[in-house]
């Protein structure tokens, strides 16, 4: 990266996400390289670049050396685009021109072909007087050159030709002539380099991502940025940088409506903190979270639940059986429950969805249920834990209360978290356990960590019935919770009994 160019002098690339990565757009009048393997989205992104020029009233030119105009039109129609404002120049239609007089030439055919190809391109540019030009693709010119030195000289001549005419040029390269590797010499000729990748995973949809490898004079966001190709074009999800999204807020505790539960956390989780609720399946992690959600909704706050494991309909029915009417809050616009299919979702897109809900929908409480479901469906995302850390930091910077649900391994639970250790990135940790007493399976709750302040060190009983949840008095004769095999050895009297109407 170099020093930042005045953003007011830039022109938009034509893709909102990429423009955000570039800090506003491109420096006009320069030559840029858009490279990537077939299927990574180069042609679609190049079209967006030209259509942005059309919207600005600029003359644009698409020079295709490989695809026909019919093929380009088909791509545009698949996105609902009209290319009538873009001048299309198909060099395959100039075959007759390129073939004239070759039999009498003392030059090699490839020397004639490349020279005449460059001349035809320059002639078209002179006639069109465009402000934006796309060359798709350089692999055809590389094949015509036969020699890397001749190819570089021709590109350098083209660059010098465009430099004095204020034309912004986008070279598209499918890497076919460079054995799928980056052409470092080509990189050095261009003002900026954008690389697209298409990754095939062992499970789920293919992942696509983008990287700005260099951009002279622009302070861009480095690293990989996930993207998807949908009807309407490419959507780029800029890599999340939490420190750029800080908002001032008051970190007061947030109550659940159950005083005993709030006392465990010293009054409740603080705004701008994340709370991990962990324990075996069926122990009550979702129920505790829904208690906080309902309390927030009753205060008039907007909340969102990202459900990776349980079906939304099942959650609504189960909550109603405990006296929590989620549907009422959804109808009032205070609660959103999003069913997430992580097999079809990249981490970058998930972060973008969370950002939209927080910034546009003004959600003040976020629930991710569960982290293990997200990880198990994305086993090849090796840096997922780092992306979760950045996402939590972003939510903390915005003053959002975040709950992370993470089941422990085994039906009865052990100290293992199934391969995903996120306890160190959470601000508070609530541990839930099953234990046996009086021939019955009961549940215990305790707080083992709270960066936001003091918390109880007591272990309390948790009961869930048709009237909601209850938290009992400390279990003074309860032992073994941290070993993963809790056992209650005291008398039965201190334990909570069934409510008359609760069953």
C-alpha positions as CSV (number, residue, x, y, z in Angstrom):
1,X,0.0,0.0,0.0
2,X,1.0,3.6,-0.6
3,X,-0.1,6.9,0.6
4,X,-3.8,7.6,0.4
5,X,-5.1,9.3,-2.7
6,X,-7.8,12.0,-2.2
7,X,-11.0,10.0,-2.3
8,X,-12.8,12.8,-4.1
9,X,-10.6,12.3,-7.1
10,X,-11.5,8.6,-7.4
11,X,-14.1,7.0,-9.6
12,X,-16.4,4.2,-8.3
13,X,-15.5,0.7,-9.6
14,X,-19.2,-0.1,-9.7
15,X,-19.4,-2.6,-6.9
16,X,-20.4,-1.3,-3.5
17,X,-18.4,-3.9,-1.6
18,X,-15.3,-3.6,-3.7
19,X,-15.5,0.2,-3.5
20,X,-15.6,-0.1,0.3
21,X,-12.5,-2.3,0.1
22,X,-10.8,0.3,-2.0
23,X,-11.8,3.2,0.2
24,X,-14.0,4.9,-2.4
25,X,-12.9,3.5,-5.8
26,X,-10.1,3.7,-8.4
27,X,-7.7,6.4,-9.4
28,X,-8.9,7.4,-13.0
29,X,-6.7,7.2,-16.0
30,X,-4.8,4.2,-14.9
31,X,-4.4,0.6,-16.0
32,X,-5.6,-2.1,-13.7
33,X,-5.5,-5.9,-13.8
34,X,-8.4,-8.2,-12.9
35,X,-7.2,-11.8,-12.7
36,X,-8.6,-15.1,-11.7
37,X,-9.4,-18.7,-12.9
38,X,-12.4,-19.4,-15.0
39,X,-15.7,-19.2,-13.1
40,X,-14.4,-16.8,-10.4
41,X,-16.6,-13.9,-11.6
42,X,-14.2,-11.8,-13.7
43,X,-16.6,-11.1,-16.6
44,X,-19.4,-10.2,-14.3
45,X,-17.3,-7.8,-12.3
46,X,-15.9,-6.2,-15.5
47,X,-19.4,-5.5,-16.7
48,X,-20.2,-3.9,-13.4
49,X,-17.2,-1.7,-13.9
50,X,-18.4,-0.5,-17.3
51,X,-22.1,-0.1,-16.2
52,X,-20.9,2.2,-13.4
53,X,-19.3,4.4,-16.1
54,X,-22.6,4.4,-18.1
55,X,-24.5,5.6,-15.0
56,X,-22.0,8.5,-14.8
57,X,-22.6,9.4,-18.4
58,X,-19.2,8.1,-19.6
59,X,-18.5,6.4,-22.9
60,X,-17.4,2.8,-22.3
61,X,-15.9,0.0,-24.4
62,X,-15.7,-3.8,-23.9
63,X,-13.1,-5.4,-26.1
64,X,-13.6,-9.2,-26.1
65,X,-10.9,-11.4,-27.5
66,X,-12.3,-14.7,-26.3
67,X,-16.0,-14.6,-25.8
68,X,-18.5,-13.6,-28.5
69,X,-20.9,-10.7,-28.2
70,X,-23.8,-13.2,-27.9
71,X,-22.1,-14.9,-25.0
72,X,-21.6,-11.6,-23.2
73,X,-25.2,-10.6,-23.9
74,X,-26.3,-13.9,-22.4
75,X,-24.3,-13.2,-19.2
76,X,-25.8,-9.8,-18.9
77,X,-29.4,-11.1,-19.4
78,X,-28.8,-13.7,-16.7
79,X,-28.4,-10.7,-14.3
80,X,-31.2,-8.6,-15.8
81,X,-28.7,-6.1,-17.3
82,X,-29.0,-4.0,-20.5
83,X,-25.7,-3.6,-22.3
84,X,-27.0,-1.1,-24.8
85,X,-25.0,1.7,-23.2
86,X,-21.8,-0.2,-23.6
87,X,-19.9,-0.4,-26.9
88,X,-19.0,-4.1,-27.6
89,X,-16.1,-4.9,-29.9
90,X,-15.6,-8.5,-30.8
91,X,-12.2,-9.2,-32.4
92,X,-13.4,-12.6,-33.6
93,X,-15.4,-10.7,-36.2
94,X,-12.1,-9.3,-37.6
95,X,-10.7,-12.6,-38.8
96,X,-11.0,-11.6,-42.4
97,X,-9.0,-8.4,-41.8
98,X,-6.3,-10.3,-39.8
99,X,-5.9,-12.8,-42.7
100,X,-5.3,-10.4,-45.6
101,X,-1.8,-10.4,-47.1
102,X,-0.4,-13.0,-44.8
103,X,0.8,-15.2,-47.6
104,X,3.0,-12.3,-48.9
105,X,4.5,-11.4,-45.6
106,X,8.1,-12.2,-44.6
107,X,7.1,-12.0,-40.9
108,X,5.9,-14.9,-38.9
109,X,2.0,-15.2,-38.8
110,X,1.9,-14.7,-35.0
111,X,3.9,-11.5,-35.4
112,X,1.3,-10.2,-37.9
113,X,-1.6,-11.4,-35.8
114,X,-0.5,-9.6,-32.6
115,X,0.4,-6.4,-34.4
116,X,-2.8,-6.2,-36.3
117,X,-4.8,-7.1,-33.2
118,X,-3.3,-4.1,-31.3
119,X,-3.9,-1.8,-34.3
120,X,-7.6,-2.9,-34.5
121,X,-8.0,-2.2,-30.8
122,X,-6.4,1.3,-31.0
123,X,-8.6,2.1,-34.1
124,X,-11.7,1.2,-32.1
125,X,-10.6,3.3,-29.2
126,X,-10.0,6.3,-31.4
127,X,-13.5,5.9,-32.9
128,X,-15.3,5.4,-29.5
129,X,-13.4,7.9,-27.3
130,X,-14.2,5.9,-24.2
131,X,-13.5,6.8,-20.6
132,X,-13.5,3.2,-19.5
133,X,-12.2,0.2,-21.4
134,X,-12.2,-3.6,-20.6
135,X,-9.9,-6.1,-22.3
136,X,-11.2,-9.6,-21.9
137,X,-8.9,-11.5,-21.9
138,X,-5.1,-11.1,-21.9
139,X,-4.6,-14.8,-22.3
140,X,-5.5,-14.5,-26.0
141,X,-2.9,-11.8,-26.5
142,X,-0.4,-13.9,-24.5
143,X,-0.9,-16.7,-27.0
144,X,-0.6,-14.5,-30.0
145,X,2.7,-13.0,-28.7
146,X,4.3,-16.5,-28.3
147,X,7.2,-14.8,-26.4
148,X,6.9,-13.2,-22.9
149,X,9.2,-10.3,-23.8
150,X,7.1,-9.4,-26.9
151,X,3.9,-9.7,-24.8
152,X,5.3,-7.4,-22.1
153,X,6.4,-4.8,-24.7
154,X,3.0,-4.8,-26.4
155,X,1.2,-4.3,-23.0
156,X,3.7,-1.5,-22.1
157,X,2.9,0.2,-25.4
158,X,-0.8,0.0,-24.8
159,X,-0.3,1.4,-21.3
160,X,1.6,4.4,-22.6
161,X,-1.0,4.9,-25.3
162,X,-3.8,5.1,-22.7
163,X,-1.9,7.1,-20.2
164,X,-2.1,10.3,-22.2
165,X,-5.8,10.0,-22.9
166,X,-7.3,9.8,-19.4
167,X,-8.8,6.4,-20.0
168,X,-9.3,3.9,-17.1
169,X,-8.4,0.5,-18.4
170,X,-9.2,-2.9,-16.9
171,X,-7.2,-5.9,-18.2
172,X,-8.9,-9.2,-17.6
173,X,-6.6,-12.3,-17.3
174,X,-7.9,-15.9,-16.8
175,X,-4.3,-17.1,-16.1
176,X,-4.7,-19.7,-18.8
177,X,-1.4,-18.8,-20.4
178,X,0.6,-18.6,-17.2
179,X,-0.1,-22.1,-15.9
180,X,-2.6,-20.8,-13.4
181,X,0.0,-18.7,-11.6
182,X,0.3,-15.0,-11.1
183,X,2.2,-13.1,-13.8
184,X,4.5,-10.9,-11.6
185,X,5.8,-9.0,-14.7
186,X,2.2,-8.2,-15.6
187,X,1.6,-7.1,-12.0
188,X,4.5,-4.6,-12.2
189,X,3.0,-3.0,-15.3
190,X,-0.4,-2.3,-13.8
191,X,-1.4,0.4,-11.3
192,X,-3.5,-2.1,-9.3
193,X,-4.1,-5.8,-9.2
194,X,-7.4,-7.5,-8.1
195,X,-7.4,-11.3,-7.8
196,X,-10.6,-13.5,-7.7
197,X,-10.6,-17.0,-6.5
198,X,-13.0,-19.9,-6.7
199,X,-12.5,-22.6,-4.0
200,X,-14.3,-26.0,-4.2
201,X,-14.9,-27.4,-0.7
202,X,-15.5,-31.0,0.4
203,X,-19.0,-30.1,1.4
204,X,-21.4,-27.3,0.4
205,X,-21.3,-24.7,-2.3
206,X,-18.1,-23.4,-3.8
207,X,-16.6,-20.4,-2.1
208,X,-15.5,-17.3,-4.0
209,X,-13.2,-14.6,-2.6
210,X,-11.4,-11.5,-3.7
211,X,-8.0,-10.0,-2.8
212,X,-6.6,-6.6,-3.7
213,X,-2.9,-7.5,-4.2
214,X,-1.7,-3.9,-4.9
215,X,-3.2,-0.5,-5.5
216,X,-0.8,2.4,-5.9
217,X,-1.8,5.5,-4.0
218,X,-4.8,3.9,-2.3
219,X,-5.1,2.7,1.3
220,X,-7.2,-0.4,0.7
221,X,-8.3,-3.1,3.0
222,X,-5.9,-5.9,2.6
223,X,-6.6,-9.6,2.9
224,X,-9.3,-11.9,1.5
225,X,-12.9,-10.7,1.1
226,X,-15.7,-13.3,0.5
227,X,-18.1,-12.7,-2.4
228,X,-21.1,-14.4,-4.0
229,X,-22.5,-14.2,-7.6
230,X,-26.2,-13.7,-7.6
231,X,-28.8,-12.5,-10.1
232,X,-28.0,-8.8,-10.3
233,X,-24.2,-9.2,-10.1
234,X,-21.4,-9.8,-7.6
235,X,-21.7,-9.0,-3.9
236,X,-18.5,-8.5,-2.1
237,X,-18.3,-8.7,1.7
238,X,-15.4,-6.6,2.9
239,X,-13.4,-8.2,5.7
240,X,-14.7,-7.0,9.0
241,X,-12.4,-4.7,11.0
242,X,-14.0,-4.2,14.4
243,X,-12.1,-1.1,15.5
244,X,-13.5,0.9,12.6
245,X,-17.1,0.5,13.9
246,X,-16.9,1.9,17.5
247,X,-19.9,3.7,18.9
248,X,-20.2,5.3,22.3
249,X,-22.5,3.5,24.7
250,X,-23.2,3.0,28.4
251,X,-22.3,-0.5,29.6
252,X,-25.1,-1.0,32.0
253,X,-26.2,-4.6,33.0
254,X,-29.1,-6.1,31.1
255,X,-31.7,-8.0,33.2
256,X,-33.5,-11.2,32.3
257,X,-36.6,-10.7,34.5
258,X,-35.5,-13.5,36.8
259,X,-33.7,-11.9,39.8
260,X,-31.9,-15.1,40.9
261,X,-30.4,-15.6,37.4
262,X,-29.3,-11.9,37.2
263,X,-27.6,-12.2,40.5
264,X,-25.4,-15.0,39.1
265,X,-23.9,-12.4,36.7
266,X,-23.8,-9.5,39.2
267,X,-26.9,-8.0,37.8
268,X,-26.8,-9.4,34.3
269,X,-24.5,-9.2,31.2
270,X,-23.2,-5.8,30.4
271,X,-23.9,-4.0,27.1
272,X,-21.0,-4.5,24.8
273,X,-20.1,-7.9,26.1
274,X,-20.5,-11.5,24.9
275,X,-21.7,-14.4,27.0
276,X,-21.0,-18.0,26.3
277,X,-23.6,-20.5,27.5
278,X,-22.3,-24.0,27.4
279,X,-23.5,-27.4,28.5
280,X,-24.8,-30.7,27.1
281,X,-27.8,-30.9,24.8
282,X,-31.2,-30.4,26.4
283,X,-29.9,-28.7,29.6
284,X,-31.5,-25.3,29.0
285,X,-29.0,-23.2,27.0
286,X,-31.7,-21.9,24.6
287,X,-34.2,-21.3,27.3
288,X,-31.9,-19.1,29.3
289,X,-31.1,-17.1,26.2
290,X,-34.8,-16.7,25.3
291,X,-35.4,-15.4,28.8
292,X,-33.0,-12.5,28.1
293,X,-34.5,-12.0,24.6
294,X,-38.0,-11.7,25.9
295,X,-37.0,-9.3,28.6
296,X,-35.2,-7.1,26.0
297,X,-38.3,-7.2,23.7
298,X,-40.5,-6.1,26.5
299,X,-38.2,-3.2,27.0
300,X,-38.8,-2.3,23.4
301,X,-35.4,-3.4,22.1
302,X,-34.9,-5.2,18.8
303,X,-33.2,-8.6,19.0
304,X,-32.1,-11.2,16.4
305,X,-31.4,-14.9,16.7
306,X,-29.3,-16.7,14.2
307,X,-30.4,-20.3,14.3
308,X,-28.0,-22.9,12.9
309,X,-29.2,-26.1,14.5
310,X,-32.9,-26.0,15.5
311,X,-35.7,-25.2,13.1
312,X,-37.4,-21.9,13.7
313,X,-40.9,-23.5,14.0
314,X,-39.7,-25.9,16.6
315,X,-38.1,-23.1,18.7
316,X,-41.4,-21.1,18.6
317,X,-43.5,-24.1,19.7
318,X,-41.0,-25.1,22.4
319,X,-40.8,-21.5,23.7
320,X,-44.6,-21.2,23.8
321,X,-44.7,-24.4,26.0
322,X,-42.6,-22.5,28.6
323,X,-44.8,-19.4,28.5
324,X,-42.7,-17.4,26.1
325,X,-44.6,-16.1,23.0
326,X,-41.9,-15.4,20.4
327,X,-44.4,-15.1,17.6
328,X,-46.0,-12.1,19.3
329,X,-42.6,-10.3,19.5
330,X,-41.9,-11.2,15.9
331,X,-45.2,-9.7,14.7
332,X,-44.4,-6.5,16.7
333,X,-41.1,-6.2,14.8
334,X,-39.0,-6.6,18.0
335,X,-37.6,-10.0,17.2
336,X,-36.1,-11.6,14.1
337,X,-35.2,-15.3,13.9
338,X,-33.0,-16.1,10.9
339,X,-32.6,-19.7,9.8
340,X,-29.0,-20.1,8.7
341,X,-27.7,-22.8,6.4
342,X,-23.9,-22.6,6.9
343,X,-23.2,-25.0,4.0
344,X,-24.4,-22.2,1.7
345,X,-22.9,-19.3,3.6
346,X,-19.4,-18.0,3.9
347,X,-18.1,-16.5,7.1
348,X,-17.8,-13.1,5.4
349,X,-21.4,-13.2,4.3
350,X,-22.6,-14.1,7.8
351,X,-20.7,-11.2,9.2
352,X,-22.3,-8.9,6.6
353,X,-25.8,-10.2,7.6
354,X,-25.0,-9.4,11.3
355,X,-23.8,-6.0,10.4
356,X,-27.0,-5.1,8.5
357,X,-29.2,-6.3,11.4
358,X,-27.2,-4.3,13.9
359,X,-26.7,-1.1,11.8
360,X,-29.9,-1.0,9.8
361,X,-32.4,-2.8,12.0
362,X,-30.8,-1.5,15.2
363,X,-30.7,-4.8,17.0
364,X,-29.4,-4.5,20.5
365,X,-29.2,-8.2,21.4
366,X,-27.8,-10.9,19.2
367,X,-27.9,-14.7,19.7
368,X,-25.8,-17.2,17.7
369,X,-27.2,-20.8,18.2
370,X,-24.9,-22.5,17.9
371,X,-21.2,-22.1,17.2
372,X,-20.6,-25.8,16.9
373,X,-23.3,-26.1,14.2
374,X,-21.6,-23.4,12.3
375,X,-18.1,-25.0,12.6
376,X,-19.2,-28.6,11.7
377,X,-20.8,-27.4,8.5
378,X,-17.6,-25.5,7.5
379,X,-14.8,-27.8,8.4
380,X,-12.4,-26.3,5.8
381,X,-12.7,-22.7,7.1
382,X,-9.5,-22.9,9.1
383,X,-9.6,-19.3,10.3
384,X,-13.2,-19.4,11.5
385,X,-12.3,-18.9,15.1
386,X,-10.4,-15.7,14.2
387,X,-13.5,-14.4,12.2
388,X,-15.7,-15.2,15.2
389,X,-13.4,-13.2,17.4
390,X,-13.5,-10.2,15.0
391,X,-17.3,-10.5,14.8
392,X,-17.6,-10.5,18.6
393,X,-15.3,-7.5,18.9
394,X,-17.5,-5.6,16.3
395,X,-20.6,-6.4,18.4
396,X,-18.9,-5.3,21.5
397,X,-17.8,-2.0,19.8
398,X,-21.5,-1.3,18.9
399,X,-22.7,-1.9,22.5
400,X,-24.6,-5.1,21.6
401,X,-25.3,-7.8,24.1
402,X,-24.3,-11.1,22.5
403,X,-25.1,-14.7,23.5
404,X,-23.1,-17.6,22.1
405,X,-24.5,-21.1,22.5
406,X,-22.1,-24.0,22.4
407,X,-23.1,-27.6,23.3
408,X,-20.5,-29.8,25.0
409,X,-19.7,-33.2,23.7
410,X,-21.9,-36.1,24.8
411,X,-25.5,-36.3,26.0
412,X,-24.6,-35.8,29.6
413,X,-21.7,-33.5,28.8
414,X,-18.0,-33.5,29.6
415,X,-15.5,-30.8,29.9
416,X,-14.8,-31.0,26.2
417,X,-16.5,-28.5,23.9
418,X,-16.3,-30.7,20.8
419,X,-13.2,-29.1,19.2
420,X,-14.3,-25.5,19.4
421,X,-12.8,-23.6,22.3
422,X,-14.3,-20.1,22.4
423,X,-14.3,-19.6,26.2
424,X,-11.3,-17.3,26.0
425,X,-13.0,-14.9,23.6
426,X,-16.2,-14.6,25.5
427,X,-16.6,-12.0,28.3
428,X,-18.7,-14.2,30.5
429,X,-19.3,-18.0,30.6
430,X,-22.4,-19.7,32.0
431,X,-22.0,-23.4,32.6
432,X,-25.0,-25.7,32.7
433,X,-24.9,-29.3,34.0
434,X,-27.1,-32.3,34.6
435,X,-26.9,-34.0,38.0
436,X,-28.6,-36.8,39.8
437,X,-30.5,-36.5,43.1
438,X,-33.3,-38.5,44.6
439,X,-33.5,-40.7,41.5
440,X,-34.2,-37.8,39.2
441,X,-32.1,-35.9,36.6
442,X,-31.8,-32.3,37.6
443,X,-30.0,-29.3,36.2
444,X,-27.4,-26.9,37.7
445,X,-26.2,-23.5,36.6
446,X,-23.1,-21.6,37.5
447,X,-21.0,-18.7,36.2
448,X,-17.3,-19.5,35.9
449,X,-16.2,-16.2,34.3
450,X,-17.3,-12.6,34.1
451,X,-14.9,-9.9,32.8
452,X,-17.7,-7.3,33.3
453,X,-17.5,-7.4,37.1
454,X,-18.2,-9.6,40.0
455,X,-20.3,-12.8,39.8
456,X,-21.5,-15.5,42.1
457,X,-19.3,-18.5,42.7
458,X,-22.3,-20.5,43.8
459,X,-23.8,-23.5,42.0
460,X,-27.6,-23.2,41.8
461,X,-30.3,-25.5,40.6
462,X,-32.2,-24.7,37.4
463,X,-35.8,-25.8,36.8
464,X,-37.7,-25.3,33.5
465,X,-41.5,-25.9,33.3
466,X,-44.6,-24.5,31.7
467,X,-44.3,-21.3,33.7
468,X,-40.7,-20.6,32.6
469,X,-37.4,-21.1,34.4
470,X,-36.5,-20.8,38.0
471,X,-33.1,-20.6,39.7
472,X,-32.9,-22.1,43.2
473,X,-30.7,-21.5,46.2
474,X,-27.0,-22.4,46.2
475,X,-26.4,-26.2,46.3
476,X,-24.0,-26.3,49.2
477,X,-23.6,-30.0,49.2
478,X,-23.2,-30.3,45.4
479,X,-19.8,-31.5,44.2
480,X,-18.0,-32.5,41.0
481,X,-19.4,-29.9,38.6
482,X,-16.0,-28.9,37.1
483,X,-15.0,-32.6,36.7
484,X,-17.8,-33.1,34.3
485,X,-19.6,-35.6,36.5
486,X,-21.7,-33.5,38.9
487,X,-23.3,-35.2,41.9
488,X,-25.6,-34.0,44.7
489,X,-25.1,-35.8,48.0
490,X,-27.1,-33.7,50.3
491,X,-30.7,-34.1,51.5
492,X,-33.6,-33.6,49.2
493,X,-35.3,-30.7,51.0
494,X,-33.1,-27.8,49.5
495,X,-34.0,-28.8,45.9
496,X,-36.9,-27.1,44.1
497,X,-40.1,-29.0,43.9
498,X,-42.7,-29.0,41.1
499,X,-45.0,-26.0,41.0
500,X,-48.7,-26.7,41.6
501,X,-49.7,-25.6,38.1
502,X,-46.4,-26.2,36.4
503,X,-46.3,-30.0,36.3
